[in-house]
Amino acid sequence: MPFNAGIHKTRRIITKHPCTMSEGRPAPTASPLAAASIRAHQGMWLVGLVAGIAVLLACAGEPARLALRYGRLAVLDHAQLWRLVTGHLVHAGPAHLLLNMAGLGLIAALFPRDYSLRQWLIVLVASIATIDAGFVLFEPQLQWYVGLSGVLHGALAAGAIAWWRHESRVLALALIAILMLKLGWEQWQGALPFSGDMTVIVAAHLYGAIGGAAAGLLIWQISRRWPAEPASL
């Protein structure tokens, strides 16, 4: 066989089998355990980032709170659209901040490996967007708002869907039932009794849960349609 013909034949073999190693063994792929570990690391990074920003803004005091909170007139009349995002990162006081940081820690503990970083970002954006749209369209009496609790309810709703997909459906149903009972009580009777003297905007919890559930269902449908690439979204 001529030397050049041998080279061309070798090239065809390499092109036809790009996923094999030189010895003919399949190229190694990440194990499910390794992928879950990566998702857990990414999730903790996002939790740390959100918590760090919230704490830094709290340290900035009242001027930062007034400049960054959601304000209906500031958003609609003065186009200060950043408040639609930053309003969820500032808090009314230390007790409010600590309560939301505890909720953020609970989310991290319950769903450490259920979503990738990109998927959690989808849940975050969907929850914030749904809360803001609900405020603007359906809550004209709400003049200002601060806090992360609405987004946390969105994360809980998305987490329940993730549990239904690949964890215990019994636990998923229990979480869904608890979340729906809480939201129903708040819409009927107002904030839960242990909320104390804090003003709780229960509409944020409802809108956040709707947004988070929608994001969780969207991620589920995409994962079902393209199951070979579950970690890419």
Buried (B, 14 or more C-beta within 10 A) or exposed (E): EEEEEEEEEEEEEEEEEEEEEEEEEEEEEEEEEEBBBBBBEBBEEBBEEBBEEBBEBBEEEEEBBEBBBBBBEBBEEEEBEEBBBBBBBBBBEEEBBEBBBEBBEEBBEBBBBBBBBEBBBBBBBBBBBBBBBBBBEEBEEBEBBBBBBBBBBBBBBBBBBBBBBEBEEEEBEEBBEEBEEBBEBBEEEEBEEEEEEEEBBBBBBBBBBBBBBBBBEBBBEBBEEEEEEBBEB
